[in-house]
Amino acid sequence: MSGVFRLAVVFGAVAVVLLSIFRFAAWRADGELLSRYCDEPEAHLALVERLLTESKPAGEDSRRPYIIAAKLIYLIPQEDGEPNEDYLRRLGQRIRGACR
């Protein structure tokens, strides 16, 4: 085998592995992780909205609910230039879709 062919095979294998990891992560986020927010989706969305709009959303209260809500921002990130209202609507749709 030539060096270029070997390099192409290695590149192809790495690409397949990376795509598989990303697909698994998306499947897990939609199917398993988002279902954790089914208990009170509106309350979680309200916390996410406070995270996006306030500099100190927790104030002197417990930060734990906000850390949990911040995971939503990590799982489903806001797109560049997407208004907060549109993002919260899209986030709510994804949560409700995972709860069915």
C-alpha positions as CSV (number, residue, x, y, z in Angstrom):
1,M,0.0,0.0,0.0
2,S,1.1,3.5,-0.7
3,G,1.5,6.1,2.0
4,V,-1.3,8.2,0.6
5,F,-3.7,5.3,0.6
6,R,-2.8,4.4,4.2
7,L,-3.3,8.0,5.3
8,A,-6.7,8.0,3.6
9,V,-7.8,4.8,5.4
10,V,-6.7,6.2,8.7
11,F,-8.4,9.5,8.0
12,G,-11.6,7.7,7.0
13,A,-11.5,5.5,10.2
14,V,-11.1,8.5,12.4
15,A,-13.9,10.3,10.7
16,V,-16.2,7.4,11.2
17,V,-15.3,7.1,14.9
18,L,-15.9,10.9,15.4
19,L,-19.2,10.8,13.6
20,S,-20.3,7.8,15.7
21,I,-19.4,9.6,18.9
22,F,-21.4,12.7,17.9
23,R,-24.4,10.7,16.9
24,F,-24.3,8.8,20.1
25,A,-24.1,12.0,22.1
26,A,-27.0,13.5,20.3
27,W,-29.1,10.4,20.8
28,R,-28.3,10.3,24.5
29,A,-29.1,14.0,24.9
30,D,-32.4,13.6,23.2
31,G,-33.5,10.3,24.6
32,E,-32.0,10.1,28.0
33,L,-30.7,13.4,29.4
34,L,-33.6,15.6,28.3
35,S,-36.1,13.3,29.9
36,R,-34.8,14.4,33.2
37,Y,-36.4,17.8,32.7
38,C,-39.9,16.4,32.1
39,D,-41.0,16.8,35.7
40,E,-41.5,20.6,35.4
41,P,-40.3,21.8,32.0
42,E,-41.7,25.3,32.4
43,A,-39.8,25.8,35.7
44,H,-36.5,24.7,34.1
45,L,-37.1,27.0,31.1
46,A,-37.7,29.9,33.6
47,L,-34.3,29.1,35.2
48,V,-32.6,29.1,31.8
49,E,-34.2,32.4,31.0
50,R,-32.9,33.9,34.2
51,L,-29.4,32.5,33.4
52,L,-29.5,34.2,30.0
53,T,-30.8,37.5,31.2
54,E,-29.5,38.2,34.7
55,S,-26.0,38.7,35.9
56,K,-26.6,37.0,39.3
57,P,-29.8,34.9,38.8
58,A,-29.5,32.9,42.0
59,G,-28.7,35.9,44.2
60,E,-28.2,34.5,47.7
61,D,-30.3,31.4,47.1
62,S,-29.1,27.9,46.2
63,R,-27.2,27.7,42.9
64,R,-28.0,24.0,42.4
65,P,-31.2,24.6,40.3
66,Y,-29.3,26.9,38.1
67,I,-26.5,24.5,37.6
68,I,-29.0,21.9,36.6
69,A,-30.6,24.4,34.2
70,A,-27.2,25.3,32.8
71,K,-26.9,21.7,31.6
72,L,-29.7,22.4,29.2
73,I,-27.7,25.3,27.7
74,Y,-24.8,22.8,27.2
75,L,-27.0,20.1,25.7
76,I,-28.8,22.4,23.4
77,P,-26.7,25.5,22.8
78,Q,-28.1,28.8,21.6
79,E,-27.3,29.5,18.0
80,D,-25.4,32.6,17.0
81,G,-27.7,35.6,16.9
82,E,-30.7,33.6,18.0
83,P,-33.0,35.7,20.2
84,N,-33.6,34.4,23.7
85,E,-37.3,34.0,23.1
86,D,-36.7,31.8,20.0
87,Y,-34.1,29.8,21.9
88,L,-36.4,29.2,24.8
89,R,-39.2,28.2,22.5
90,R,-36.9,25.7,20.6
91,L,-35.5,24.4,23.9
92,G,-39.0,23.9,25.2
93,Q,-40.0,22.0,22.1
94,R,-37.0,19.7,22.4
95,I,-37.8,19.0,26.1
96,R,-41.4,18.3,25.4
97,G,-40.4,16.0,22.4
98,A,-38.2,14.0,24.7
99,C,-41.0,13.6,27.3
100,R,-43.4,11.8,24.9
